[in-house]
């Protein structure tokens, strides 16, 4: 018997899967960040949103906003591009805010009605839970967390985003 089986620990997390298909026209629009794994580039952010707009050049325009330091803090804004990877059902994108760097942006959970989305990176070090509204029903949030745990995410560092901004 190995130490992994003795402590019921998996030696390897399951491969991260994306949703099978994303309708980019329905995905476009404004999303509110409900929770995320804290990242340096988002330090001190409150009222975080992401807005996706279809470009006529075949990519999505990404506009991220937040208020730094408090809900009434200074607006922070960055604009980038999201390129859809062919053959992924539009569920895998490469996001670029600074040329030539592109980060993997995988849509791993998505409501049938596009009311929420969960985005990550295949290494599971990045995670964003997004909603079309600034508040998410607690039962929906708990269901998402349950699916994330089943997918091998360690959620101890997940932080809810302050969205009492409007």
C-alpha positions as CSV (number, residue, x, y, z in Angstrom):
1,X,0.0,0.0,0.0
2,X,1.4,3.4,-1.0
3,X,1.3,6.6,1.1
4,X,-1.1,8.0,-1.5
5,X,-3.7,5.2,-1.0
6,X,-3.1,5.2,2.8
7,X,-4.2,8.9,3.0
8,X,-6.7,8.7,0.2
9,X,-4.6,11.3,-1.8
10,X,-4.5,11.2,-5.6
11,X,-1.0,11.4,-7.0
12,X,-2.3,13.2,-10.1
13,X,-5.2,15.5,-10.6
14,X,-7.6,14.7,-13.4
15,X,-7.0,16.5,-16.7
16,X,-8.9,19.8,-16.7
17,X,-11.8,19.7,-19.1
18,X,-13.6,22.5,-20.7
19,X,-17.2,22.8,-21.6
20,X,-18.0,21.3,-25.0
21,X,-19.2,24.4,-26.8
22,X,-19.4,28.2,-26.2
23,X,-21.6,30.4,-28.3
24,X,-19.4,33.5,-28.4
25,X,-22.2,35.8,-29.2
26,X,-24.0,34.7,-26.0
27,X,-20.7,34.8,-24.0
28,X,-20.1,38.4,-25.1
29,X,-21.2,41.1,-22.8
30,X,-20.5,42.1,-19.2
31,X,-19.5,39.6,-16.5
32,X,-19.0,40.3,-12.7
33,X,-16.3,38.5,-10.9
34,X,-17.9,36.6,-8.0
35,X,-14.7,34.9,-6.7
36,X,-11.1,34.2,-7.8
37,X,-7.7,33.0,-6.9
38,X,-5.9,36.2,-5.9
39,X,-3.4,37.3,-8.6
40,X,-0.8,40.1,-8.2
41,X,-2.3,42.0,-11.2
42,X,-5.6,42.2,-9.4
43,X,-4.3,43.2,-6.0
44,X,-6.7,45.5,-4.1
45,X,-9.4,45.2,-6.7
46,X,-13.1,45.6,-5.8
47,X,-16.1,45.7,-8.1
48,X,-14.2,43.7,-10.8
49,X,-15.8,43.2,-14.2
50,X,-14.9,41.8,-17.6
51,X,-16.6,42.8,-20.8
52,X,-16.2,40.9,-24.0
53,X,-17.1,42.3,-27.4
54,X,-16.9,40.5,-30.7
55,X,-14.5,42.2,-33.2
56,X,-14.8,42.1,-36.9
57,X,-11.4,40.6,-37.1
58,X,-12.4,37.2,-35.5
59,X,-11.3,37.8,-31.9
60,X,-12.9,39.1,-28.8
61,X,-12.0,42.5,-27.3
62,X,-11.6,42.1,-23.5
63,X,-12.0,45.0,-21.1
64,X,-11.3,44.4,-17.4
65,X,-12.2,47.0,-14.8
66,X,-12.0,47.3,-11.1
67,X,-11.8,49.9,-8.3
68,X,-8.4,49.8,-6.5
69,X,-8.3,49.8,-2.7
70,X,-12.0,50.2,-2.1
71,X,-15.4,50.1,-3.8
72,X,-15.0,53.8,-4.4
73,X,-11.3,53.6,-5.3
74,X,-9.6,54.7,-8.4
75,X,-10.8,52.9,-11.6
76,X,-8.2,50.5,-13.0
77,X,-8.7,49.5,-16.6
78,X,-7.0,47.2,-19.1
79,X,-7.9,46.2,-22.6
80,X,-6.8,43.1,-24.4
81,X,-7.8,40.5,-27.0
82,X,-9.0,36.9,-26.7
83,X,-8.2,34.6,-29.6
84,X,-10.3,31.4,-29.9
85,X,-8.3,28.2,-30.4
86,X,-9.6,26.2,-33.4
87,X,-11.2,22.9,-32.7
88,X,-12.1,23.6,-29.0
89,X,-15.8,24.4,-29.4
90,X,-14.8,28.0,-28.6
91,X,-14.0,26.9,-25.0
92,X,-10.3,27.6,-25.1
93,X,-9.0,31.0,-25.7
94,X,-5.6,32.8,-25.5
95,X,-5.9,36.2,-23.9
96,X,-3.4,38.9,-24.7
97,X,-3.0,42.1,-22.7
98,X,0.6,42.7,-23.5
99,X,2.2,41.7,-26.9
100,X,3.4,39.0,-27.5
101,X,2.3,37.2,-24.3
102,X,-0.9,35.2,-24.5
103,X,-2.4,33.3,-21.5
104,X,-4.6,30.3,-21.6
105,X,-8.2,31.1,-20.7
106,X,-10.3,27.9,-20.5
107,X,-14.1,28.0,-19.9
108,X,-14.6,25.0,-17.7
109,X,-18.2,25.6,-16.5
110,X,-21.0,27.5,-18.1
111,X,-24.7,27.8,-17.3
112,X,-27.0,26.7,-20.0
113,X,-28.5,30.2,-20.0
114,X,-25.1,31.9,-19.8
115,X,-25.9,33.4,-16.4
116,X,-22.5,32.2,-14.9
117,X,-19.1,31.0,-16.2
118,X,-16.0,29.5,-14.6
119,X,-12.7,30.2,-16.2
120,X,-9.3,28.7,-15.4
121,X,-5.9,27.7,-16.8
122,X,-5.0,24.0,-17.3
123,X,-2.5,24.3,-14.4
124,X,-5.4,25.3,-12.0
125,X,-3.4,28.3,-10.6
126,X,-5.9,30.7,-12.1
127,X,-9.6,30.7,-11.4
128,X,-12.5,33.1,-11.9
129,X,-16.1,32.6,-11.1
130,X,-18.2,35.0,-13.2
131,X,-21.8,36.0,-13.2
132,X,-24.0,38.2,-15.4
133,X,-25.2,39.9,-12.1
134,X,-23.1,41.3,-9.3
135,X,-24.6,38.8,-6.9
136,X,-24.9,35.0,-7.3
137,X,-27.4,32.8,-5.6
138,X,-25.7,30.9,-2.8
139,X,-27.0,27.5,-3.9
140,X,-25.6,28.1,-7.4
141,X,-22.2,29.2,-5.9
142,X,-22.1,26.1,-3.7
143,X,-22.9,23.8,-6.7
144,X,-20.0,25.4,-8.7
145,X,-17.6,24.9,-5.8
146,X,-18.6,21.3,-5.6
147,X,-17.9,20.7,-9.3
148,X,-14.6,22.5,-8.9
149,X,-13.6,20.3,-6.0
150,X,-14.5,17.2,-8.1
151,X,-12.3,18.6,-10.9
152,X,-9.3,18.6,-8.6
153,X,-9.2,22.3,-7.5
154,X,-7.9,23.2,-4.1
155,X,-10.2,26.0,-3.0
156,X,-8.6,27.2,0.2
157,X,-7.3,30.3,-1.5
158,X,-10.5,31.2,-3.3
159,X,-11.6,34.7,-2.4
160,X,-15.0,36.3,-2.9
161,X,-14.9,39.6,-4.7
162,X,-16.5,42.6,-3.1
163,X,-19.2,43.7,-5.5
164,X,-21.3,46.2,-3.4
165,X,-20.5,48.9,-5.9
166,X,-23.7,50.0,-7.6
